[in-house]
Amino acid sequence: MNRWEARDTQIIYRRFGPGEPLVGDLEAFAISEGITEAAITSCIGSLRQLRLRNLCRHDAEGAPEFERTTLDENLELVSAEGYIQPLPEGGIRVHIHLAAARPSGEVVGGHCEEATTYTGAFMYLHVLDTQK
């Protein structure tokens, strides 16, 4: 069982403007703020491009195989969650799964490699650990 007890946590709000990369800018923001561990608790907004990498099967040896998809269209970001975690070799990893809706209401989603905002996005982070 993995158990982690946080003493002093905080909730941070981060607004992404039009045209910003969600994963890349979140990583840069976390580094600039000294955030080493956090949970993405809420994120909504709109996207103009979305790159997904979804697990689709395992090969004969059991290794995972992924399918990559790029959507170049306006999407409503209806939900996103994930985390920021420290890497054993140093640095951090930003990991986001999201759901986005086309104008028709059809929902697409999965593991987000990157997403570019359209009008913007609004994210809340529950910060569990910092370097500061």
GIKACOR-V50370 format. One record per residue. N is the residue number from 1. PHI is phi in radians with two decimals (none if undefined). PSI is psi in degrees with one decimal (* if undefined). Layout:
[[N & PHI & PSI] [N & PHI & PSI]]
This chain:
[[1 & none & 130.1] [2 & -1.59 & 127.7] [3 & -2.38 & 134.4] [4 & -2.37 & 127.8] [5 & -1.93 & 123.2] [6 & -1.73 & 137.4] [7 & -1.60 & -61.1] [8 & -1.98 & 101.3] [9 & -1.92 & 165.0] [10 & -2.59 & 157.3] [11 & -1.86 & 128.0] [12 & -2.06 & 137.3] [13 & -1.75 & 132.8] [14 & -2.26 & 121.4] [15 & -1.75 & 130.4] [16 & -1.79 & 131.0] [17 & -1.46 & 175.7] [18 & -1.03 & 136.1] [19 & 1.40 & 5.2] [20 & -1.48 & 144.0] [21 & -1.39 & 123.4] [22 & -1.11 & -53.5] [23 & -1.22 & -49.1] [24 & -1.07 & -44.4] [25 & -1.26 & -33.2] [26 & -1.13 & -41.8] [27 & -1.08 & -46.4] [28 & -1.09 & -40.9] [29 & -1.09 & -46.6] [30 & -1.06 & -43.7] [31 & -1.10 & -44.9] [32 & -1.15 & -28.5] [33 & -1.65 & -1.2] [34 & 1.29 & 20.3] [35 & -1.37 & 121.2] [36 & -1.89 & -19.6] [37 & -2.65 & 129.5] [38 & -2.77 & 158.0] [39 & -1.94 & 131.2] [40 & -1.41 & 113.2] [41 & -1.72 & -22.0] [42 & -2.83 & 139.3] [43 & -2.76 & 124.9] [44 & -2.35 & 162.5] [45 & 2.75 & -147.3] [46 & -2.46 & 151.0] [47 & -2.20 & 152.3] [48 & -2.00 & -15.1] [49 & -2.60 & 142.4] [50 & -2.44 & 126.1] [51 & -1.92 & 119.1] [52 & -1.92 & 149.0] [53 & -2.33 & 103.5] [54 & -1.96 & 137.9] [55 & -1.16 & 126.0] [56 & -2.05 & -22.6] [57 & -3.05 & 176.1] [58 & -2.08 & 142.7] [59 & -1.35 & -177.2] [60 & -1.06 & -28.2] [61 & -1.56 & -0.7] [62 & 1.60 & 2.9] [63 & -1.32 & 140.8] [64 & -1.23 & 145.1] [65 & -2.09 & 136.6] [66 & -2.01 & 151.5] [67 & -1.97 & 128.3] [68 & -1.81 & 137.9] [69 & -2.38 & 135.3] [70 & -2.02 & 126.0] [71 & -1.90 & 115.0] [72 & -1.82 & 80.3] [73 & -2.81 & 161.6] [74 & -1.36 & 128.3] [75 & -2.30 & 147.1] [76 & -1.58 & 118.3] [77 & -1.36 & 105.5] [78 & -1.66 & -20.5] [79 & -2.92 & 143.7] [80 & -2.67 & 140.6] [81 & -2.56 & 164.4] [82 & 2.90 & -152.1] [83 & -2.73 & 165.3] [84 & -2.10 & 127.3] [85 & -2.36 & 149.8] [86 & -1.27 & 145.9] [87 & -1.63 & 146.0] [88 & -1.01 & -34.4] [89 & -1.53 & 5.8] [90 & 1.85 & 162.2] [91 & 1.41 & -169.9] [92 & -2.34 & 163.1] [93 & -2.12 & 129.8] [94 & -1.80 & 124.2] [95 & -2.26 & 118.1] [96 & -2.25 & 134.0] [97 & -1.98 & 139.4] [98 & -2.51 & 163.5] [99 & -2.18 & 134.6] [100 & -2.36 & 145.7] [101 & -1.97 & 137.4] [102 & -1.33 & 164.9] [103 & -0.96 & -27.8] [104 & -1.26 & -15.6] [105 & 1.74 & -9.5] [106 & -1.10 & 132.1] [107 & -1.80 & 135.8] [108 & -2.18 & 158.3] [109 & 3.05 & -173.3] [110 & 2.47 & -150.9] [111 & -1.31 & 122.8] [112 & -1.57 & 113.9] [113 & -1.33 & -40.9] [114 & -2.91 & 154.9] [115 & -2.56 & 138.7] [116 & -1.86 & 127.9] [117 & -1.23 & 152.2] [118 & -1.69 & -76.3] [119 & -1.62 & -17.6] [120 & 2.47 & -179.5] [121 & -2.66 & 156.0] [122 & -2.25 & 119.7] [123 & -2.19 & 142.0] [124 & -2.00 & 131.7] [125 & -2.02 & 132.5] [126 & -1.68 & 102.1] [127 & -1.40 & 123.8] [128 & -1.80 & -28.8] [129 & -2.70 & 144.9] [130 & -2.38 & 165.0] [131 & -1.56 & -10.3] [132 & -1.54 & *]]
